[in-house]
Amino acid sequence: MDSPRYFDLDRLRPLLQRGFTLITPNLRLSRAIKQAWDREQMQAGQVTWEPAPVCALEQWLAGQWQQAVRAGVVSPAKTISPLQQAELWRQVIRDDTSATDSAPLLRLDAAVDLARQARELMLRYGIDPADTKATSEFALDDDCATFLRWCRAFTVALQQQSALTIDDSAIRLLALDYSAATVPIALVDFDDIAPLHRAVVASRADPLEEVASADASAPIIGKSFAERRAELSAVARWAASQYTSDTGCRLGILLTDMQSDRNELEYLLRRQFDCLGDNYGALPVDFSTGIPLDRAPVIRDALRMLTVIEPQVSQEDVQGLIISRFAACRDALTETGLKLLQALYRDGVQRISTARLRHLAATVRIDEQRGTAIGDCLKAISALRLDRRRELPSHWVEHFCQVLQIFGWPGPGPLDSLEYQQVETWYEVLEAFSGFDALSGELPASEALALLRRCCQQRISQPQTASSGIQVLGPLEAAGLQFDQVWMVGLQGSRWPAPARPNPFLPVAMQRRLSMPHSSAEREWRYATALMRQYRAGCRVLIASFSRQNDGVPEVPSALLDGVQIEQHELAEEPWRDWHETSGAARLVAQRDDNAPALSSAQLAAIRGGTAILQAQANCPFRAFAVLRLQAQPLDEPRSGLRATERGKLLHDALYALWGELQDSATLHRQDEAALHSIVNRSIDSAMQQLPSALSQLVGRGCLDLEQQRLTALLHEWLEVERAREPFTVVSREDPAEYTFAGLRLSLKLDRIDRLADGAQLVIDYKSGRSSLSSWLGERPSQPQLPLYGLIGDASGLAFAQVRARDCRMIGIGEVEGVAGVQQDVARAVQRYSEQQDWPGLLAEWRSNLERLADAFMQGEAAVDPLPAACTYCGMQALCRVEIHDGGPV
């Protein structure tokens, strides 16, 4: 392949030699022309030369306004940036919503963007918002009429600020009558130019010429792929193959949907060029669009640091701060930092108050070590009292820098080239943020930070890199550029030409009449056809591809590919590099070991727990090993109110207090409705008092009131079950006991033991969920608590007390009479799970099974072998990898 062609100056050289100023539709094309001109001068041996007089249209308009101001023919007025326009639109829309008592817009940002675009279109196509005759059509549509009211208010706001937009300045330039020297001007590769801009250029040009694209000559090679990923993978492989064979080639990749495809294509390109690790900065690809600055890690973390001046901060942001490498106060690798994370997850709220975060960060403790580095930062920031201030944006810049300095941003480590450029861009954004003083006035901290965040979202982080041989471009950015080969991605019929998208704030009939952008399918067809002609004129080969389905919906090729032979590709992705050779030569060596070392005497003495040890071993040996020996604990899930475990504890505490007062069934029967209601209320109040104050504050009074109502109804329903029983006396309530079973020292606490009229004892375990006898049976009983209690005590029966709304009942087994739900026919009760015929036989089987579980735990058995429902609330899947456990190596 020949050397790369950056830009062919043949058709522009005569114009440059005659002193023409070249105006291009975009900045990228103007840069390409300048680079080609400079390269030609260097190749000619020139040491110094005049730069090529070429600029993008928007730059030229701004320069013309500045010339007019310097000449004194217009009164000075500041041209506000698109972001400043957006903020002014935001203010106008909010004021109008308030004045008309309208409902707030659900998507204010989208409305602001559409309103800004609509006013631009009006001005560029000669529609004066103040002209009632020209805007009469707006009254026929509520949205258009509302926009017109906003538009006029926006114009007034501009005048009050002595400001104007780039299009306002173009209108004022067109109205001027002054003897500015005209110059020869050429419009290069414009397929579409607004009437206003054309008129301004024409008023300053003598003569005005238009340079169209060269004739389209490149052949089109059509390709289709099964789905989007396959298409992008093929593009990445093609780029790597072409570049490997000729590093001097110039390739263009055109994405019809840059927003959707850019990130995935970048990943695939990095994988093909092996630039995902240490070679991250060596990717020979230039992307025409970067990423919003707020998504850059170093800036994202800076914004996270600033959120601590607000009343609340998200848990995600706190976690990001703790692990951030751009903060000097890194707690991620410290035990106190990990404990702080556990405390945050234990709270379970998506947004935590800054005061509580400060308290947790300062009080978390590991042995003698107290507090965290982030806690020290939060304390210093709290002393600034920024949450109480109202300041101008320029003053907030100073405070924001103070906060970042306290955190040590951008960190102790060196920044790479990309991060350094992003930090430089951050300071440019802060400077632009300072320019909002006149527009926004004084702001509280939360609004100032929201404005700064919007500034970062609108600023694109585009790293400065050496000229790359591979360009990834959007459809408009590629116009006029020249490549050796171009691959255009996404030419399915639903995407290219783009469907019509008329602006909803302008009358559709008016948009179509004036042929405004995106107003009709016919206009989009003409525009796409013109762009395709430019692409073919700027390369030797044009590859056009599409995916045959999108999200399961079949797609057809664009009508612009009619007559092009389409190559159909079926494979989703070719094997990675030399996969065939490497996989054939490789030999998998695996050693499966499901056993941990057996517990030593010292380890056995240190193990603390109750029946949960046997329950964990029964449900999944690996989980027992992970939780009890590795001390691994899954982080709590976010909450919306009380968690199920907390509600269960409230129920247990209420029942504990309830039977502490009633004592026996006789007392229960003596209570009238009012007395019983009073006892129930006192029991629930006692349970509520056991809640930690921090938890009460966290969930709020409203949540606790609802829980109290639920418990009141539930306890009354449960007492109806208790009333129906034969006489009994509660002889034990959660009495703790130490017991050694099969070598394991267990701490036990039985919910309740009843003595029946015949002296028999019934051991009761409260359950707020559904319960079943099957959880006691089998070689690995999933809930071995009651079987163990039956072995160590003098129980004649065991029962779950299922305290569940609309399903309260006893579920048990044993040699007791007069307790509904407790089965006496052992053989019938256990026939699906055991061959035992009587109570002593069942006790013996339980002893054997539980001793086996205890021995397995002590011997270190740790296989990933969960019972069917054991994984539902386990939280250890990331450690055990049960999802990929198929009997082979994990």
Buried (B, 14 or more C-beta within 10 A) or exposed (E): EEEBBBBEBEEBEEBBEEEBBBBBBBBBBBBBBBBBBBEBBEEEEEEEEEEBBBBBBBBBBBEBBEBBBEEEBBEEBEBBBEBBBBBBBBBBBEEBBEEEEEEEEEEBEEBBBBBBBBBBBBBBBBBEBEEEEBBEBBEEBEBBBBBBBBBBBBBEBBEEBEBBBBBBBBBBBBEEEEEBEEEBBBBBBBBBBBEBBBBBBBBBBEEBBEBBBBEBEBEBBBBBBBBBBBBBBBBBBBBBEBBEEBEEBBBBBBBBBBEEBBEBBBEBBBBBBEBEEEEEEEBBBBBBBBBBBBEBBBBBBBBBBBBBBBEBBBBEBBBBBBBBEBBBBBBBEBEBBBBBBBBBBBBBBEBBBBEBBBBBBBEBEEEEEEBBBBBBBBBBBBEBEBBEBEBBBBBBBEBBEBBBEBBBBBBEEEBEEBBBBBBEBBEEBBEBBBBBBBBBEBBBBBBBBEBBBBBBBBBEBBBEBEEBBBBBBBBBBBBBBBBBBBBBBBBBBEBBBBEBEBBEBBBBEBBBEBBBBBBBEEBBBBBBEBBBBBBBBBBBBBBBBBBBEBEEEEBEBBEBBEEBEBEEBEEEEEEEEEEEEEEEEEEEEEEEEBEBEEBEEEEBEEBEBBBBBBBBBBBBBBBBBBBBBEEBEBEBEEBEBBBEEBBBBBBBBBBBBBBEBBEBBEBBEEBEEEEBBEBBBBBBEBBBEEBEEEBBEBBEEEBBEBBBEBBBEBBBBBBEBBEEBEBBBBEBBBEEBEBEBBEBBBBBBBBBBBBBEEEBBBBBBBBBEEBEBEBBBBEBBBBBBBBBBBBBBEBBBBBBBBBBEEEBBBBBBBBBBBBEBBBBEBEEBBEEBBEBBEBEBBBEBBBEBBBBBBBBBBEBBBBBBBBEEBBEEBBBEEBBEBEEBEEEEB
